[in-house]
Amino acid sequence: MTGRRAWDVAVRADASLGEGPAWDSSGRRLIWVDILSARVHTYDPATGHRSTLATEQHVGAAKPRAGGGLVVNLRDGVGVYGADGGFAWLVRDAVPGRRGNDAAVAPDGSLWAGTMRYDERPGGGTLSRIAPDGCRTEILPEVTVSNGTGWSPDGRLMYYVDTTTRRIDVFDVDGVESARVSGRRPFAEIEEGAGFPDGLCVDAEGAVWVALWDGGAIRRYAPDGTLDRVVELPVPRPTACAFGGRDLTDLYVTSARAGLGAAAPPLAGSLLVIAGAGEGLAQPAFAG
């Protein structure tokens, strides 16, 4: 890509904490959130159409539901919006000083939802599996900043980021029963000075793409954990990434302005896109 920048601006915005991009295949739109502004945004790259949904609480993630509407990871638990816009709690688990953060839908249609303390107190967060019927199973207790979660193309591996560890970890998945993971081990480590791992996604080749908070870049790690590609970005705090577009070849990246103050560059908080970045995987919708 010599002589040409790798990225473009999909939506110019000033999101305080843009996060959680997810491609809605049925609606052919990208869904993303601004956590601290309590907003869910949608963007149709074919038409440029955008919409915004205001939530009553800080919203860490929003994902499409199989029957229409959204599942959302809120401050006090996980809720669902119907296709008609009506809201209902699926799991209510309010803990003072804690909020929902990143989330992902597993191959079996369950939601894996993370939490964290507002003050980022060590061990104050969790990672839980939310079944379509609302049954909650705590997978990881005492994490600090629960972030990116994704699965290998064959569903046998799960990748996970607790940001303060500076690692992407990998787990073995027990057959088709995605509630059971084991064998946690480091997959890739982010060196000092390169930022902190945040949201991630997995492509069709099984490589892991991760956004580097305070690193101003997206990295691609091959299935064996070796660093394969680095894309420098015009924002210091990219937060997460997801493949989308008609052929799932465009990589969308959310970003944040939070904490940057007057030093925030013009595009901080915008939704960026790396066109033709690779071949993405179609992501399942939440089955609940």
VOBA-1610 file (N, C-alpha, C; in pm, whole numbers, padded with zeros to 5 digits, always signed):
BEGIN
Met+00082-00120+00000Met+00000+00000+00000Met+00086+00126+00000Thr+00206+00117-00052Thr+00296+00230-00058Thr+00233+00343-00139Gly+00237+00466-00083Gly+00183+00581-00154Gly+00034+00598-00133Arg-00031+00511-00059Arg-00176+00521-00036Arg-00205+00477+00106Arg-00286+00556+00174Arg-00320+00519+00310Arg-00409+00396+00309Ala-00399+00316+00414Ala-00473+00191+00420Ala-00617+00211+00464Trp-00646+00320+00531Trp-00777+00341+00591Trp-00854+00454+00525Asp-00986+00452+00547Asp-01073+00562+00509Asp-01169+00588+00624Val-01238+00701+00618Val-01338+00734+00718Val-01474+00683+00670Ala-01535+00595+00750Ala-01670+00548+00718Ala-01773+00646+00772Val-01760+00679+00900Val-01849+00776+00964Val-01763+00871+01047Arg-01764+00996+01011Arg-01691+01093+01093Arg-01777+01125+01215Ala-01722+01101+01333Ala-01798+01117+01456Ala-01703+01159+01567Asp-01761+01200+01679Asp-01680+01237+01795Asp-01721+01152+01915Ala-01731+01022+01893Ala-01772+00930+01999Ala-01676+00940+02117Ser-01732+00947+02235Ser-01648+00948+02355Ser-01577+00815+02370Leu-01652+00706+02356Leu-01594+00572+02367Leu-01663+00481+02266Gly-01631+00502+02138Gly-01684+00415+02033Gly-01633+00274+02054Glu-01719+00176+02033Glu-01681+00036+02062Glu-01770-00062+01984Gly-01728-00189+01990Gly-01810-00303+01954Gly-01871-00308+01816Pro-01796-00284+01706Pro-01858-00295+01575Pro-01903-00439+01547Ala-02018-00453+01484Ala-02073-00585+01449Ala-02149-00572+01318Trp-02124-00663+01226Trp-02193-00659+01097Trp-02323-00739+01107Asp-02432-00674+01075Asp-02565-00737+01073Asp-02591-00783+00930Ser-02573-00913+00905Ser-02583-00964+00769Ser-02724-00950+00712Ser-02825-00972+00795Ser-02962-00963+00745Ser-03000-00819+00712Gly-02953-00724+00793Gly-02984-00584+00768Gly-02882-00513+00682Arg-02771-00582+00650Arg-02664-00526+00569Arg-02619-00391+00624Arg-02591-00389+00752Arg-02552-00266+00818Arg-02449-00298+00926Leu-02373-00197+00962Leu-02280-00210+01074Leu-02346-00151+01198Ile-02333-00221+01310Ile-02383-00175+01439Ile-02262-00145+01527Trp-02263-00031+01595Trp-02156+00001+01689Trp-02212+00090+01798Val-02139+00106+01907Val-02191+00181+02021Val-02094+00291+02062Asp-02150+00391+02129Asp-02071+00488+02204Asp-02108+00465+02350Ile-02020+00396+02422Ile-02053+00346+02555Ile-02098+00459+02648Leu-02016+00560+02663Leu-02041+00662+02764Leu-02151+00760+02724Ser-02185+00765+02597Ser-02297+00847+02553Ser-02427+00768+02548Ala-02421+00639+02582Ala-02540+00553+02584Ala-02614+00556+02451Arg-02540+00530+02343Arg-02598+00532+02209Arg-02556+00408+02131Val-02652+00353+02058Val-02625+00248+01961Val-02640+00309+01822His-02538+00295+01740His-02539+00353+01605His-02546+00242+01500Thr-02610+00271+01389Thr-02606+00181+01274Thr-02562+00261+01151Tyr-02499+00189+01058Tyr-02447+00252+00936Tyr-02459+00154+00821Asp-02524+00197+00714Asp-02537+00117+00592Asp-02437+00171+00491Pro-02328+00098+00464Pro-02225+00152+00374Pro-02271+00165+00229Ala-02376+00090+00192Ala-02423+00097+00053Ala-02499+00226+00026Thr-02574+00272+00124Thr-02657+00391+00106Thr-02610+00511+00186Gly-02525+00486+00287Gly-02484+00592+00376Gly-02584+00621+00487His-02694+00547+00491His-02797+00571+00592His-02744+00538+00732Arg-02777+00626+00827Arg-02735+00608+00965Arg-02855+00622+01057Ser-02850+00554+01171Ser-02954+00570+01272Ser-02891+00562+01410Thr-02964+00610+01509Thr-02915+00612+01647Thr-03026+00570+01741Leu-02991+00483+01835Leu-03083+00440+01940Leu-03024+00482+02074Ala-03100+00557+02153Ala-03055+00597+02286Ala-03096+00490+02387Thr-03001+00445+02467Thr-03030+00347+02571Thr-03034+00419+02706Glu-03100+00358+02804Glu-03116+00423+02934Glu-02992+00411+03021Gln-02899+00325+02982Gln-02776+00306+03058Gln-02659+00301+02962His-02538+00315+03017His-02418+00295+02936His-02425+00158+02870Val-02390+00154+02741Val-02406+00031+02663Val-02270-00013+02610Gly-02224-00132+02655Gly-02092-00181+02618Gly-02087-00246+02481Ala-02200-00303+02438Ala-02203-00373+02310Ala-02347-00391+02268Ala-02370-00400+02136Ala-02501-00429+02079Ala-02481-00524+01961Lys-02557-00632+01959Lys-02545-00733+01854Lys-02683-00765+01797Pro-02690-00803+01670Pro-02820-00837+01611Pro-02878-00965+01670Arg-03011-00971+01675Arg-03083-01091+01718Arg-03136-01164+01595Ala-03147-01295+01605Ala-03192-01375+01491Ala-03333-01338+01447Gly-03417-01301+01542Gly-03554-01267+01507Gly-03578-01119+01485Gly-03472-01042+01477Gly-03484-00898+01462Gly-03460-00828+01595Gly-03416-00705+01589Gly-03385-00631+01710Gly-03241-00652+01753Leu-03213-00617+01878Leu-03077-00618+01928Leu-03070-00678+02067Val-02954-00737+02097Val-02921-00771+02236Val-02812-00674+02279Val-02825-00619+02400Val-02735-00513+02444Val-02676-00547+02581Asn-02548-00516+02595Asn-02476-00537+02721Asn-02470-00402+02793Leu-02557-00385+02893Leu-02575-00257+02958Leu-02501-00250+03092Arg-02517-00139+03160Arg-02452-00122+03290Arg-02496-00229+03389Asp-02626-00256+03394Asp-02681-00344+03497Asp-02719-00482+03448Gly-02672-00521+03330Gly-02703-00654+03280Gly-02725-00654+03130Val-02787-00760+03082Val-02809-00780+02939Val-02958-00769+02909Gly-02992-00691+02808Gly-03132-00674+02769Gly-03149-00693+02620Val-03274-00698+02577Val-03304-00715+02435Val-03404-00610+02389Tyr-03383-00563+02266Tyr-03479-00478+02197Tyr-03544-00564+02089Gly-03677-00560+02083Gly-03747-00630+01978Gly-03742-00553+01848Ala-03789-00617+01742Ala-03793-00550+01612Ala-03881-00425+01616Asp-03977-00422+01711Asp-04066-00308+01725Asp-04009-00200+01817Gly-03889-00221+01871Gly-03825-00124+01957Gly-03851-00143+02105Gly-03938-00237+02141Gly-03965-00262+02282Gly-03847-00326+02352Phe-03827-00291+02480Phe-03712-00338+02557Phe-03754-00431+02669Ala-03672-00532+02697Ala-03692-00619+02812Ala-03557-00665+02864Trp-03546-00680+02996Trp-03423-00735+03054Trp-03420-00886+03031Leu-03303-00935+02995Leu-03280-01079+02984Leu-03210-01131+03109Val-03108-01058+03151Val-03035-01087+03275Val-03008-00955+03345Arg-03055-00941+03467Arg-03026-00819+03542Arg-02932-00855+03656Asp-02815-00792+03656Asp-02710-00825+03752Asp-02636-00697+03789Ala-02706-00607+03857Ala-02650-00476+03889Ala-02550-00487+04003Val-02431-00435+03979Val-02326-00427+04082Val-02278-00283+04085Pro-02289-00213+04198Pro-02246-00074+04204Pro-02101-00056+04156Gly-02082+00041+04068Gly-01947+00071+04020Gly-01902-00016+03904Arg-01990-00102+03852Arg-01953-00193+03742Arg-02045-00171+03623Arg-01994-00195+03503Arg-02076-00183+03383Arg-02042-00292+03283Gly-02132-00310+03188Gly-02104-00401+03078Gly-02001-00341+02984Asn-01921-00427+02923Asn-01821-00382+02827Asn-01839-00463+02698Asp-01734-00505+02636Asp-01743-00574+02507Asp-01819-00706+02521Ala-01873-00753+02410Ala-01947-00879+02406Ala-01937-00938+02266Ala-01963-01067+02254Ala-01958-01134+02125Ala-02056-01250+02124Val-02105-01283+02004Val-02196-01395+01989Val-02117-01517+01945Ala-02133-01627+02019Ala-02062-01752+01992Ala-02127-01827+01876Pro-02058-01926+01821Pro-02116-02004+01711Pro-02250-02067+01743Asp-02278-02095+01871Asp-02405-02157+01907Asp-02516-02055+01932Gly-02488-01927+01909Gly-02590-01825+01925Gly-02602-01767+02064Ser-02515-01806+02157Ser-02514-01747+02291Ser-02433-01618+02289Leu-02458-01533+02388Leu-02384-01408+02401Leu-02282-01422+02511Trp-02157-01386+02481Trp-02050-01385+02581Trp-02025-01240+02615Ala-02066-01201+02737Ala-02070-01062+02777Ala-01970-01034+02888Gly-01890-00930+02869Gly-01790-00892+02968Gly-01834-00774+03051Thr-01776-00763+03169Thr-01799-00647+03255Thr-01665-00594+03306Met-01670-00474+03362Met-01552-00412+03421Met-01596-00306+03521Arg-01508-00272+03613Arg-01533-00162+03705Arg-01507-00029+03634Tyr-01583+00073+03668Tyr-01556+00206+03613Tyr-01416+00252+03652Asp-01374+00216+03772Asp-01240+00257+03816Asp-01131+00157+03777Glu-01170+00055+03698Glu-01078-00048+03650Glu-01006-00119+03763Arg-01074-00136+03874Arg-01013-00208+03985Arg-00980-00351+03944Pro-00858-00397+03971Pro-00819-00533+03931Pro-00916-00639+03985Gly-00955-00729+03898Gly-01043-00838+03938Gly-01188-00800+03956Gly-01227-00678+03917Gly-01363-00633+03939Gly-01461-00668+03830Gly-01414-00736+03725Gly-01502-00770+03613Gly-01517-00920+03595Thr-01601-00957+03499Thr-01629-01097+03470Thr-01647-01117+03320Leu-01647-01244+03279Leu-01693-01283+03146Leu-01798-01391+03167Ser-01918-01371+03112Ser-02027-01465+03131Ser-02089-01505+02997Arg-02143-01625+02995Arg-02219-01673+02879Arg-02368-01657+02909Ile-02438-01591+02817Ile-02583-01572+02830Ile-02650-01658+02724Ala-02720-01761+02768Ala-02791-01850+02677Ala-02911-01777+02617Pro-02964-01825+02505Pro-03081-01760+02445Pro-03200-01748+02539Asp-03212-01840+02636Asp-03324-01832+02730Asp-03294-01743+02850Gly-03177-01680+02851Gly-03140-01590+02960Gly-03061-01654+03072Cys-03034-01783+03063Cys-02954-01849+03166Cys-02810-01796+03159Arg-02758-01752+03273Arg-02625-01693+03279Arg-02528-01789+03346Thr-02412-01812+03278Thr-02305-01895+03333Thr-02179-01811+03340Glu-02124-01795+03457Glu-01999-01718+03469Glu-01883-01804+03422Ile-01813-01756+03322Ile-01700-01829+03264Ile-01570-01789+03332Leu-01547-01659+03344Leu-01424-01608+03405Leu-01458-01507+03512Pro-01429-01535+03638Pro-01443-01435+03743Pro-01314-01354+03756Glu-01323-01240+03819Glu-01205-01163+03857Glu-01114-01126+03740Val-01175-01081+03631Val-01096-01017+03526Val-01099-00866+03553Thr-01017-00791+03483Thr-01010-00648+03510Thr-01086-00567+03405Val-01043-00573+03279Val-01114-00505+03171Val-01147-00610+03065Ser-01264-00671+03077Ser-01304-00775+02983Ser-01329-00712+02846Asn-01259-00762+02745Asn-01268-00700+02613Asn-01287-00804+02504Gly-01206-00798+02397Gly-01232-00877+02277Gly-01248-01026+02300Thr-01346-01085+02232Thr-01373-01229+02237Thr-01407-01275+02096Gly-01351-01387+02053Gly-01381-01439+01920Gly-01345-01586+01909Trp-01395-01651+01804Trp-01377-01795+01786Trp-01310-01825+01653Ser-01233-01933+01651Ser-01167-01977+01528Ser-01273-02022+01428Pro-01238-02029+01299Pro-01338-02068+01199Pro-01403-02203+01226Asp-01330-02298+01285Asp-01389-02429+01314Asp-01455-02436+01452Gly-01452-02325+01526Gly-01517-02320+01656Gly-01444-02391+01767Arg-01324-02441+01742Arg-01253-02518+01843Arg-01167-02435+01937Leu-01144-02308+01901Leu-01063-02220+01983Leu-01141-02093+02011Met-01120-02037+02130Met-01177-01908+02165Met-01064-01814+02206Tyr-01066-01694+02151Tyr-00965-01593+02182Tyr-01027-01488+02274Tyr-00946-01437+02366Tyr-01001-01346+02468Tyr-00896-01247+02515Val-00942-01124+02541Val-00854-01018+02591Val-00905-00965+02724Asp-00822-00971+02827Asp-00837-00891+02947Asp-00729-00784+02933Thr-00769-00662+02899Thr-00677-00562+02845Thr-00552-00539+02927Thr-00565-00534+03059Thr-00449-00499+03141Thr-00340-00606+03141Thr-00370-00727+03094Thr-00268-00831+03087Thr-00172-00810+02970Arg-00211-00723+02875Arg-00136-00701+02750Arg-00127-00827+02664Arg-00223-00918+02681Arg-00218-01044+02606Arg-00350-01068+02534Ile-00338-01144+02425Ile-00453-01217+02371Ile-00434-01360+02417Asp-00532-01415+02488Asp-00526-01553+02533Asp-00612-01641+02444Val-00584-01769+02444Val-00662-01864+02366Val-00704-01980+02456Phe-00826-02027+02433Phe-00882-02139+02508Phe-00922-02249+02410Asp-00926-02371+02459Asp-00986-02481+02385Asp-01135-02485+02414Val-01215-02506+02310Val-01360-02516+02325Val-01398-02663+02322Asp-01479-02705+02418Asp-01518-02845+02432Asp-01630-02878+02334Gly-01592-02925+02215Gly-01690-02968+02115Gly-01787-02858+02080Val-01914-02893+02064Val-02015-02795+02027Val-02070-02723+02150Glu-02032-02768+02269Glu-02082-02706+02392Glu-01993-02588+02427Ser-02026-02472+02371Ser-01937-02357+02383Ser-01930-02300+02524Ala-02014-02348+02615Ala-02006-02299+02752Ala-01884-02353+02824Arg-01821-02453+02767Arg-01707-02515+02833Arg-01579-02481+02757Val-01491-02404+02822Val-01361-02372+02766Val-01255-02408+02869Ser-01138-02441+02820Ser-01030-02484+02909Ser-00896-02456+02843Gly-00790-02481+02920Gly-00655-02471+02865Gly-00612-02330+02831Arg-00650-02233+02911Arg-00613-02095+02883Arg-00461-02080+02874Arg-00417-02011+02770Arg-00274-01991+02748Arg-00254-01866+02662Pro-00135-01805+02667Pro-00111-01686+02585Pro-00106-01723+02436Phe-00171-01640+02355Phe-00164-01653+02210Phe-00068-01550+02153Ala-00080-01426+02200Ala+00010-01319+02155Ala+00022-01217+02268Glu+00139-01158+02282Glu+00163-01057+02383Glu+00199-00925+02316Ile+00144-00818+02370Ile+00170-00684+02317Ile+00285-00622+02397Glu+00388-00586+02329Glu+00507-00537+02398Glu+00484-00399+02459Glu+00561-00368+02559Glu+00554-00238+02628Glu+00573-00127+02527Gly+00487-00026+02535Gly+00500+00089+02447Gly+00419+00079+02320Ala+00360-00037+02293Ala+00282-00056+02170Ala+00133-00041+02193Gly+00093-00008+02315Gly-00048+00004+02345Gly-00102-00119+02416Phe-00235-00120+02432Phe-00302-00228+02504Phe-00404-00296+02413Pro-00411-00429+02415Pro-00509-00498+02331Pro-00651-00469+02377Asp-00739-00444+02282Asp-00878-00411+02312Asp-00968-00510+02239Gly-01054-00463+02151Gly-01144-00553+02080Gly-01074-00630+01970Leu-01130-00747+01934Leu-01069-00830+01831Leu-01175-00895+01743Cys-01128-00949+01631Cys-01210-01034+01546Cys-01121-01136+01479Val-01181-01242+01428Val-01108-01351+01364Val-01150-01359+01218Asp-01054-01375+01127Asp-01090-01381+00985Asp-01103-01525+00937Ala-01134-01542+00809Ala-01163-01674+00753Ala-01041-01764+00751Glu-00921-01707+00761Glu-00799-01787+00766Glu-00760-01824+00908Gly-00839-01778+01005Gly-00810-01807+01144Gly-00714-01710+01208Ala-00681-01601+01139Ala-00594-01498+01196Ala-00676-01406+01286Val-00610-01348+01385Val-00676-01262+01483Val-00634-01117+01460Trp-00733-01031+01442Trp-00710-00887+01428Trp-00745-00822+01562Val-00660-00732+01611Val-00684-00669+01741Val-00654-00520+01733Ala-00739-00440+01799Ala-00718-00296+01809Ala-00628-00266+01928Leu-00537-00172+01911Leu-00443-00137+02017Leu-00474+00001+02074Trp-00539+00002+02189Trp-00568+00124+02264Trp-00436+00190+02304Asp-00424+00317+02277Asp-00301+00393+02299Asp-00186+00342+02212Gly-00219+00263+02113Gly-00118+00216+02018Gly-00140+00267+01878Gly-00258+00324+01851Gly-00286+00385+01722Gly-00275+00291+01605Ala-00309+00163+01625Ala-00292+00066+01516Ala-00384-00054+01534Ile-00400-00127+01425Ile-00463-00258+01422Ile-00354-00359+01386Arg-00353-00471+01456Arg-00257-00577+01423Arg-00330-00704+01382Arg-00265-00778+01293Arg-00314-00910+01253Arg-00212-01014+01296Tyr-00257-01112+01373Tyr-00172-01223+01416Tyr-00215-01350+01345Ala-00119-01418+01284Ala-00146-01543+01215Ala-00194-01649+01315Pro-00253-01759+01265Pro-00304-01861+01357Pro-00200-01919+01453Asp-00071-01909+01418Asp+00032-01959+01509Asp+00079-01852+01608Gly+00015-01735+01606Gly+00048-01629+01701Gly+00155-01533+01656Thr+00210-01550+01537Thr+00312-01458+01489Thr+00248-01332+01431Leu+00314-01218+01452Leu+00264-01092+01401Leu+00277-01091+01249Asp+00164-01066+01181Asp+00160-01078+01036Asp+00147-00943+00966Arg+00075-00848+01030Arg+00049-00720+00964Arg+00016-00614+01069Val+00059-00491+01040Val+00027-00377+01125Val-00029-00267+01035Val-00145-00212+01073Val-00204-00100+01001Val-00208+00019+01096Glu-00129+00121+01066Glu-00127+00243+01147Glu-00252+00325+01117Leu-00308+00386+01221Leu-00432+00460+01209Leu-00415+00604+01254Pro-00507+00695+01215Pro-00495+00836+01252Pro-00557+00868+01387Val-00583+00765+01466Val-00643+00783+01598Val-00558+00706+01700Pro-00531+00765+01817Pro-00446+00696+01914Pro-00519+00585+01989Arg-00653+00590+01991Arg-00728+00493+02070Arg-00831+00418+01986Pro-00786+00336+01891Pro-00879+00244+01827Pro-00925+00142+01931Thr-01049+00100+01924Thr-01105+00018+02031Thr-01144-00123+01990Ala-01189-00142+01868Ala-01236-00274+01827Ala-01247-00279+01675Cys-01262-00400+01621Cys-01269-00415+01476Cys-01362-00530+01439Ala-01419-00521+01319Ala-01509-00626+01269Ala-01515-00619+01118Phe-01522-00734+01054Phe-01538-00738+00909Phe-01684-00714+00873Gly-01704-00644+00762Gly-01839-00616+00716Gly-01838-00581+00569Gly-01950-00531+00521Gly-01965-00501+00380Gly-02022-00620+00305Arg-02056-00598+00181Arg-02126-00699+00099Arg-02052-00832+00097Asp-01919-00829+00084Asp-01840-00952+00074Asp-01761-00982+00201Leu-01788-00909+00308Leu-01717-00927+00435Leu-01565-00914+00418Thr-01525-00818+00336Thr-01381-00797+00313Thr-01330-00666+00370Asp-01421-00582+00418Asp-01382-00453+00472Asp-01376-00461+00625Leu-01268-00410+00682Leu-01251-00413+00827Leu-01290-00277+00884Tyr-01393-00276+00969Tyr-01439-00154+01034Tyr-01375-00142+01172Val-01337-00020+01208Val-01265+00005+01332Val-01331+00120+01407Thr-01369+00097+01531Thr-01421+00204+01616Thr-01306+00271+01692Ser-01333+00391+01743Ser-01227+00463+01814Ser-01288+00552+01922Ala-01202+00609+02008Ala-01247+00685+02123Ala-01176+00819+02133Arg-01250+00916+02191Arg-01191+01045+02226Arg-01164+01054+02376Ala-01225+00965+02453Ala-01219+00972+02599Ala-01074+00982+02648Gly-01050+01076+02738Gly-00919+01090+02800Gly-00816+01165+02719Leu-00850+01203+02597Leu-00752+01270+02511Leu-00755+01421+02526Gly-00868+01477+02569Gly-00878+01621+02589Gly-00848+01700+02464Ala-00780+01810+02481Ala-00748+01898+02369Ala-00650+01835+02272Ala-00584+01729+02315Ala-00487+01661+02228Ala-00551+01565+02130Ala-00684+01550+02138Ala-00752+01455+02050Ala-00738+01498+01904Pro-00690+01410+01817Pro-00682+01445+01675Pro-00822+01452+01615Pro-00837+01514+01498Pro-00970+01538+01441Pro-01056+01413+01423Leu-00997+01299+01393Leu-01075+01180+01363Leu-01099+01091+01484Ala-01046+01128+01599Ala-01069+01046+01718Ala-01218+01038+01747Gly-01268+00918+01769Gly-01410+00896+01789Gly-01485+00857+01664Ser-01417+00855+01549Ser-01481+00820+01423Ser-01480+00670+01399Leu-01565+00628+01306Leu-01566+00490+01257Leu-01482+00486+01130Leu-01376+00407+01131Leu-01286+00396+01017Leu-01310+00264+00943Val-01262+00255+00821Val-01273+00131+00745Val-01144+00106+00669Ile-01098-00018+00672Ile-00983-00063+00593Ile-01040-00150+00483Ala-01058-00094+00366Ala-01123-00165+00256Ala-01034-00278+00205Gly-01096-00393+00179Gly-01022-00507+00125Gly-00916-00560+00217Ala-00939-00551+00348Ala-00837-00595+00444Ala-00816-00745+00442Gly-00918-00821+00411Gly-00907-00967+00413Gly-01043-01029+00393Glu-01054-01154+00430Glu-01181-01226+00416Glu-01237-01252+00555Gly-01348-01190+00586Gly-01407-01207+00718Gly-01497-01329+00727Leu-01539-01356+00849Leu-01633-01464+00878Leu-01771-01406+00906Ala-01874-01468+00854Ala-02010-01426+00887Ala-02034-01454+01036Gln-02080-01354+01108Gln-02100-01368+01251Gln-02246-01407+01280Pro-02265-01502+01371Pro-02402-01542+01403Pro-02474-01433+01479Ala-02606-01433+01466Ala-02689-01344+01546Ala-02724-01413+01678Phe-02754-01332+01779Phe-02795-01387+01908Phe-02926-01462+01890Ala-02931-01584+01940Ala-03045-01672+01916Ala-03164-01644+02008Gly-03147-01553+02105Gly-03254-01524+02199Gly-03346-01413+02152
//
